[in-house]
Amino acid sequence: MKKRRRRTSLKAPAACLPIFISAALAWLLSAASAFRLAPSLLRRHTRSGRPLSASSIAQTTKGIRDGTLTVEEVVRDTLRRVEASDVHGWCSVDGESALSRARELDKGRANEGDLPPLYGLPIAVKDTISVRDMPCTGGSRVLEGYVPSFDAPCVERLKAAGAVVIGKTNCDEFAMGSTTETSFFEQTVNPFDLSRTPGGSSGGSSAVVSNGEVPAALGSDTGGSIRQPASWCGVVGLKPTYGRVSRRGLLAYGSSTDCIGPMCTSVEDCAILLEAMAGHDPLDVSSLDAPVPEYAKLVDQFLNNKESLSGRPLSKMRIGLLKETLDDGEGRMQPAVMAAFKDSLSVFKALGAELIEVDIPNLKEYCAAYYITVMSEASSNLAKYDGIRYGLRTSSEDPRAKRVMVDSRETGFGQEVKQRILLGTFALSAGYSDAYYKKAQKMRAALASNFERVFELVDALILPTAPTTAYRLGQFKENKVETYIDDLLTVPASLSGLPALSVPCGISAEDLPIGLQIVGKPLDELRLLQIGAGYDEATGWTSRLQKKLQAIKGERQAGGGGEEETASVDWTKAFEVIDE
């Protein structure tokens, strides 16, 4: 049985606090530092069934529609895959509920006319998104035992379209991290290399999709948390336009940039899922009241139009290249990533796209503006977890409210969350908000103006999703500065509320996936999906990486190594902590 790693306490003399915060915020206009420690919790329940091959959304639902598969068979096989998994991507799995819904769908199929588009499709949901009667912890001890009584609108729409929620996937605590190492529960690993992280904060969702456990999963993206793990795990991830998918039911981190989006094994699957979950929500003030295109149908038409069939599907596209990503003067980008990106440019030219160099000045500095913004919002959003109004309450001999709050937050939050709350509170404090928070908002406005100028010249931008391949586990345990700075390619789209798609574009010499990011105008997800589908149709990187992963897993099984010993835990005790 695995042992739960203990947290260390973030304590310092009060006199040192201003020095510490000032030093950390100094980086936020250049760098910042943090700590990481993640206890482990095993929660898994599966039931085995007849094995079926891992397949896409279209293949899975087609088998159910034509009667060659039952929903129960598909769900049982999914649970078998979860049970056999070695990536530890789940926080909780409710096999009984999934099988019960599968039987209901099978019984109802005889009475249905046209079946909903996702009928019987097994999906995973990140543990920051509410699913009725399933735990929702956000990877944090402070929400241990919390079970929502409602579905987030995006989940409600997927269920209405016929999807079956298998369980909740692991993530960095409150989505604060880029490695899934800050989770209070499992340590999720990368299917391509079990000694590396899957990325974050949606690392659990990317890992279980990449590993073939489910065809699709939901993630959330605040500054790259869908796109970066998609890149590192060799899958497709889409951050929609801010407000395209309702945020209601999502545990808030940075409210002005939080988005929910799909993670799948193909661009076409992302189109199917986005079409089902997008739409206006009158109970979400940030939700956009805009029509939802028939993404799946229009992407299919694009792949079969005259230009695509002639081998030049992008002949009418103007693709922008950021000068800052073409000239990596500071050496932040790994050579393998730069090589894969430049190879992709040749593909875009061959597909008929017009490549245009554009410039967004001071691109690197926007990463600092992002961290000041979201940490400030986090300090406000997480104030409710005080042990009195909401969240974990620890017992204390001192019953005073202040003592209860301090003890509950000290026990409930991890190191990274505490760090960001401190930094955000400082950035908003009297005498400092002008120097930090307000300056960050001015930079954010300048970035939006720069994007407007650039999108008058081009239809979309392409750039690497992340400057590196997957980190080794614990690589930056003592120095989070590097992980903060590596968000510089994903945060610009987040700060401006733009849609962005990550698609596989290569593999390193160490057999680690590399991703390409496509950024578009507001509400222009369709164009991104078309570009991504055209690119992948030409290169085949999604299927090539899936085949490569199967070979890697075969070698791992033949060698008998690389898999940690785990213990099965009764799923009904989903929140029983395994003590040392």
PyMOL commands that set and color helices and strands:
alter all, ss='L'
color gray80, all
select helices_A, chain A and resi 14-27+57-65+71-84+95-109+141-143+153-160+173-175+203-210+227-233+267-277+295-303+306-309+323-326+335-350+363-384+401-412+415-428+437-454+481-489+491-495+525-539+541-559+571-573
alter helices_A, ss='H'
color red, helices_A
select strands_A, chain A and resi 90-93+122-126+164-169+216-221+236-239+259-264+318-322+354-358+460-464+500-507+513-520
alter strands_A, ss='S'
color yellow, strands_A
deselect
rebuild
show_as cartoon
